[in-house]
Amino acid sequence: MIAVKTSLAVAVPLFLLAAACSRGSSSAVVATPGAQITAENAEQVALLAIEAAFGFTPIGAVGSGLLAVAPPAAPAPLQLGNVVARRVDELLFAPAVLAGAVSQTLAGPDGGQVILTWEDRDGDQKVSTGDTFVSAFTAWRDGELELSGVLTVDGTVVAGTPPSSQYWSIAGRMTFVNLTVGTGADAVTIAGAVQFRRERKPTVESTRLEIDQGLAFGDALLQSGTALGYDEFPAEFAFSLSSRGAVQVPDLDGELRYETTQVFTGITLFGYPWAGVLEVRGAGDSLITVRMVDFTSTISIEVDADGDGEVDETLTADWTTL
């Protein structure tokens, strides 16, 4: 797992993607019956479920967090670099996005950049309902998280004045246009769209993501209805993670359904939770329960392979090495 770093005034736990999801293209996965969970594959199932439940969250948090970056004080005609201009042109965004838009280049915390293009639809010189955005990442890095490609946001509904007011929220639709996470052979491609809501209050900043049409995440497919949540509590240097949904993975020839029955909580500095429970279900009521043991990053994996409600075997693993 990747350590937490502060990016765009938002600290998020950044996770390595599962090796099982880090090869090949983002081709659709055909839905099949639930995958059978056994003592032999329980650790692999735990890894896949943790990545499905939480691995996408930091990427969504980065994408929505960019919308709260203070826009240029005086909007001016858009000046795009050649690379971004080509991408926008190739994706046919230019007719809808470039008129009346402004852009700014933001350096990644650990290298690379993102060019954030903002179309101020109502000309009020602040982020407001109806505005649209294009984020073009070029080797943008925060710790071990690296992004390249294009992310767009539309359908925005804004309350308050991000980022200056104490209370604000931004909701809308975030579309990933073959956004890649990582580099080389380990790169994972994300394709699809999610509904999101980003909200700030004096004591907490929250991100909510919901997949309504399926999202290709490497070779895995996060199913419609999957929901993810991340809360950060700045004064306490703490975070919480929650998730429920389903994922199709080729390696298991079936679907895994999962849900946090106890919210995962931890300290942002350490980058892994200290408490939390995730239940993962497969075929025939087979089940594993992934439980944080303590602040040492140890997890227990309780296996109920026949779904009779009795634990058949308990395994241990380390969250930071999954």
N, C-alpha and C positions, 0 to 999 in steps of 0.2 A: 504494500500500500504506500501511497505517496504522502509525504508530510503536508500539513496545512501551511499555506502561505497567505498573506493578505494581498488581495488584488482588487483594484477598483473599489477600495474601501469595503470589500466584502471578503471575509475569510471563509473558505470552503474546504472541506476535506477532499483532496484530490486522489482518486483511486487508480491504480493500474488496472487495465482491462484484462479480462481473463484470456489466457493463451488460447483457449478453445474458440474465442471470438476474434482472434487477431490475425486471421489469415483469410485471403480470398476477397471477393467482391461482396457487395451488399445485395446479392440476389435474394429474392423472396424465398421464405421457408414455407413449405406446404404443411398445413396443420395436420397433426396426427394425434392419436390417443396419448394420454399421459404417459410419461416416461416412468419406468419401474425404478424405484429407489431400493438399493440393497446396501448391506454393510460394506461391500466391496467398492461401490461407486459413491458412497455417502460424502466423502471429502470433495470429490469432483462436483457433486450436486450442490454442496454448500458454497463452493467457489462460484459456480455459475449463478446461483440464486443471489448471492451477495452482490455480484457485479450487476446483475439485472436490476436488483432492488435499489442500489445506491450508485453504481458506476456512472450513470448518465447525469446524475444530479449536479455535479460541479460544472459540467458543460452548459447545462441549462441556466445555472446561476451566473456564469460568465456572460452568456448571451443576453440575459435580461438585465444584468448589472450594468452593461454598457449603456443602456437607455437612460440611466440616472446620472451619467457623466454630464457635467455642466456643458451646455452647447456654447459655441462661439458667441461672444458678446454682441457682435454686429454681423448678422448673416450677410454673406456676399455671394456672388455667382460662384457656382461649384467649380473647383479646379481639381480634377482627378489625375492621378498618375497613370501612366500608360498601362501598367499591369491591371489595375482596378478597372480602368475604362474598358479594356478588352473583356474582362470577366463580365462586367455589367452588360456590355453590348452582346456578348455571346449568349447570355441568359435572357436577352430580350427584356431587360428591366428598364432600359434607358427611356422609352416613351413614358412610362408611368412614374419613374422615380426621379429623374434628373431635373425636371422643370422645377425651379424655385428651391433647389436643394443646396445644402452646404455640407462640407466634409471637414473632418479633422483627423490627423494621424496620431494614434496613441501607441506608445512603446509598450511592449510586453514587459512584465516585471523582471523577466530573466532573458529577454531577447526577442527579436522579431517585432512585428507591429500588426496593428489592425487599423484599417481606414474605415471610420464610421461615417456613413453618409446619411444625413437626416433631411427628410423633406417636411418642412414646416407647412403643412397643408393650409392652415388658417392664417399664416403670417403673423402670429402673435409673439414670435421670437422666444417661445418656451415650449417644452415638451407638453403636448396636450392631445386630447382625444382626436383620432383620425390621422395623426402623423405616421409616417412610415420610415423604416430604417433598413439600410443594407450594411452589414459588417463584413469586410473582406480581410481575412486573416492571412498573414504570410509568416510562417514559422513563429507565430506568437507563442511565447513560453511563460509558464508560471510553475516553477519547480520542474517536475517531470511531466506536466501536462503541456502538450504542444498541439496547436491548432493551425490548420491551413485550409483555405476554402471560403465559402460564402454562406452567410446566415442572414435571412431577411425577417423582418417583423412588420406585420400589418394588422388591421382590425383593432387598433389600440383604443383602450378606454382608460383615461387618466383621471385620477382624483388628487387634489393637492398640487404642489409645485415641486417636482423632483429637480434637483436633489436638495433644495434649500429648506423646504418646510419640514417640520418635525413629523407630520403625518402625511404620507402620500402612498399612492398605489398605481401600478401600471399593469394592465391585463391586455392580452392580445394573442396572436398566433405567430409562432416562431417556426420558420421553415428552414431546414438544413439541405443545402444544395451540394450533396456529395462532400460534406465537410469531413476532413480527415483528422484523426486524433493520433499523434505519434508520428514516427518517421520510418522509412524503409520497410523491411519485412514485417515490422510490428505495427504498422499503420492500420487503423480501423476506420472504415468509412461509415458515416451516419447519413442516412437519407430518409426524409419524411418530415412530418410536422407535429408540433405539440401545442396545446393550449397552455398558457402560462399566466401566473399572477405574481407580481413582485410587490411587496408591501413593507413600508417602514413605519415603525412606531418608536417612541422614545426608548423603549427597553428591548425591542426585538426587531430584526429584519427577516422577513419570511419569503421563501420561494416555493410556489406550488406549480407542479407540472402535471398535465394529464394528456395521455396519448389517446386520440380519438379514432385514428385510422391505421394504426400499426406503424412502427418505426424500425427500420433496418439499422441494426447496431453491429457492424461487422457481419459475421455469418449468423448472428442471432436475430430474432424478430420479437420485439416487445409488442405484446398484443394490445388491441384496442381495450380501453378501460383501465390500463395500467396508470397508477397515480404515484407521484413521488413528492415528498415534502422535505424542506430543509429550513431550520430556524437557527439564527445566530443571535446570541445574547451578549453584546459587546461589553457591557459593564462586568459581566461574570466570566468573560473569555470562554464561553461555553457554546455548544451547538447541540442540536438534536436532528435525527434523521428518522423518517418513516416512509413506508412504501407498501403497496399492495398491487398485485397484478399477475401476469402470466408471461412466460417467455418460451419460444420455440428454439431449440438448439439442435443442429444436425448430429452432434456427437452422441446424443441420448435418444435420437429418433422419437421424440415426443415432447410434450408440454410439461413445464413445471409451473405450479401456481404457488404464490408466496404471499405472506402478509406479516408485518411487524405486529406481534401481539403485545410487545412492550417496546415503547419508543427507544431508539438508540441514542444515548447521550454521552458527551465527552467534553474534553477541554481542547479548544482550537489549536493550542500550541503543540499538542501531541499528535493530532491528526487521525486518531482512531478512537472509537467509543470505549467507555468503561462499563457500560451497562446496556442491556437491550436483548430482545428475543425475536427471532425470525422463524416462522414456521413455513416449511416447504413441503408441498404435497405432490405426489406423482400418481401412477396407475395403482388401482386396487387399494386405495386409501393408504398406500405406503407414504411414510412421513419421516422427515428429520426435523429436529428442533435445534436451531443454532443459537447458542446462548453465550453472551459475554460473561466471563468468569470474574474478572477483576480488572484493576487498572494496569495489569502487566501485558495486556493485549491478548491474553489467552482466551480461546473460545472452546466450548464443548459442543459436540455434535451428537445428539441423542437420536439413535436410529430405531424406528418402529417399521420394519420392512413389511410386515403382514397386516398392519393397520388395526391391530387388536387392542391398542391403547397401552400396551406394555413396551417398555424400552428394551430392545434386544441387545443393543451394544452402545457404548458411549466412547466416542473418539475425542481426541483433543488436537487442536491446531493453533497456530499463531496468526492473528489477523494481519499482521504486518508482512507475513511471508506468503499469503494466499495469492 
